[in-house]
Amino acid sequence: MARHFADRLTDAIVAKDAPAVVNIDPVPDRLPAEFRPAAATGRETDPAGVLQGMRAFCLRLIDIVAPLVPVVKFNVACFEPFHAAGIQVYDDLIAEASRRGLVVIGDVKRGDVGHTAAQYAQAHFNEAPPAATKTPDAITINGYLGWDGVKPFIDVARDQGKGVFILVRTSNDSAASIQDVVTQDGRKVHEILASLVAQWADESDTLGDSGYTSVGAVVATRRSDDAARLRAAMPRSVFLVPGYGAQGGKAEDYKHYFKADGTGAIVAAGRSIVYAHGSPAYQQRFPGDWSRCVEQACRDFIGDLRRIVPAHGAKTPPH
């Protein structure tokens, strides 16, 4: 069995002094020109060619970010439109990122009740036959179905040295219309779920030597008071924090998710890095060189986080 997920994650963050995740979510019409089939204008014209370009682009992204960040995240939704061939590429990318020493999160957001959740857990974690393929170190799951919807994931993750990140407060614009509703006892809906996540973590025997459990949480409010309450409510959970960059989030928005020692959270950025070649600022610095744009955007992201998070005292990635 793999070493405890939260311990591996904590060590990986310290090793690169970067509490950072790069989301590798390929969108065909945003790829650099060299990765687009000459005759293709979309999936309908040449799906195999489009998928091949996506695969090559993602492999190159792994090359670029692997020396800089400890974690990458792949959203399975980007690959599912291509059915079996797309899932094979998803699996291949997980295997390559793992080979490069990266912690890998599968952004799958699965959730269901009882026996169905157990099947989802096996699908996304199990590396034994019949699948016999490399699976992510952790996945995102939906906690809004309650204990019977999360327990199968937590159990399989614990038994295989993997982790889960339970959706608590998401980053989409309309999340507040449900997740920020104030209930009769004065708590917001997402605060109630946060208290349940802490309970599930405590009751599932998932605490590692790092002091963190393998039951993490996805949290993305930019309200500092909400962030502070969530940090206090889930003291042993690592937070996966989306919303940086393309969704408008800045490093300062997330400092309350970290503990005083700089631990407890990893911030995710995607489009602002992987499509940095479309940014005028990076285009001017590195005209015609998309990979340099990505590399610099990744370095800028890490530097931004280091301004607001206490240093872990590790070596800075090479320049």
WOPE-V515677 format. One record per backbone hydrogen bond with DSSP energy under -0.5 kcal/mol. CO is the residue of the C=O (numbers start at 1). NH is the residue of the N-H. If there is no record, write none. Layout:
BEGIN
CO|NH + CO|NH
END
This chain:
BEGIN
4|8 + 5|9 + 6|10 + 7|11 + 8|12 + 9|13 + 10|14 + 11|15 + 12|16 + 13|17 + 13|18 + 14|17 + 18|20 + 18|70 + 19|267 + 20|70 + 20|71 + 21|23 + 21|269 + 22|24 + 22|73 + 23|25 + 24|26 + 24|75 + 26|28 + 27|30 + 28|31 + 32|35 + 33|36 + 37|40 + 42|45 + 42|46 + 46|50 + 47|51 + 48|52 + 49|53 + 50|54 + 51|55 + 52|56 + 53|57 + 54|58 + 55|59 + 56|60 + 57|61 + 58|62 + 59|63 + 60|64 + 61|65 + 62|66 + 65|68 + 65|69 + 70|103 + 71|22 + 72|105 + 73|24 + 74|76 + 74|107 + 75|78 + 76|79 + 76|80 + 77|81 + 79|82 + 80|83 + 82|85 + 82|86 + 83|87 + 84|88 + 85|89 + 86|90 + 87|91 + 88|92 + 89|93 + 90|94 + 91|95 + 92|96 + 93|97 + 94|98 + 95|99 + 96|100 + 97|102 + 98|101 + 103|72 + 104|137 + 104|138 + 105|74 + 105|107 + 106|108 + 106|140 + 107|76 + 110|142 + 113|116 + 113|117 + 114|118 + 115|119 + 116|120 + 117|121 + 118|122 + 119|123 + 120|124 + 121|125 + 122|126 + 128|131 + 128|132 + 137|163 + 138|106 + 139|165 + 140|109 + 140|110 + 141|143 + 141|167 + 143|146 + 146|149 + 146|150 + 147|150 + 147|151 + 150|154 + 151|155 + 152|156 + 153|157 + 154|158 + 155|159 + 156|160 + 157|162 + 158|161 + 160|2 + 163|139 + 164|216 + 165|141 + 166|218 + 167|143 + 169|220 + 172|175 + 173|176 + 174|177 + 175|178 + 175|179 + 176|180 + 178|181 + 179|190 + 181|183 + 181|189 + 183|186 + 187|183 + 188|191 + 188|192 + 189|193 + 190|194 + 191|195 + 192|196 + 193|197 + 194|198 + 195|199 + 196|200 + 197|201 + 198|202 + 199|203 + 200|204 + 201|204 + 201|206 + 206|214 + 208|211 + 212|208 + 213|238 + 214|164 + 214|216 + 216|166 + 217|219 + 217|240 + 218|168 + 218|169 + 222|224 + 223|227 + 224|228 + 225|229 + 226|230 + 227|231 + 228|232 + 229|233 + 230|234 + 232|235 + 234|237 + 236|213 + 238|217 + 239|241 + 239|266 + 240|219 + 240|242 + 241|268 + 243|249 + 244|246 + 244|247 + 245|248 + 249|245 + 250|253 + 251|254 + 252|255 + 254|257 + 255|258 + 259|262 + 263|259 + 264|239 + 266|241 + 267|21 + 268|244 + 269|23 + 270|273 + 270|274 + 271|275 + 273|276 + 275|278 + 276|279 + 279|283 + 280|284 + 281|285 + 282|286 + 286|289 + 288|290 + 289|293 + 290|294 + 291|295 + 292|296 + 293|297 + 294|298 + 295|299 + 296|300 + 297|301 + 298|302 + 299|303 + 300|304 + 301|305 + 302|306 + 303|307 + 304|307 + 304|308 + 305|308 + 305|309
END
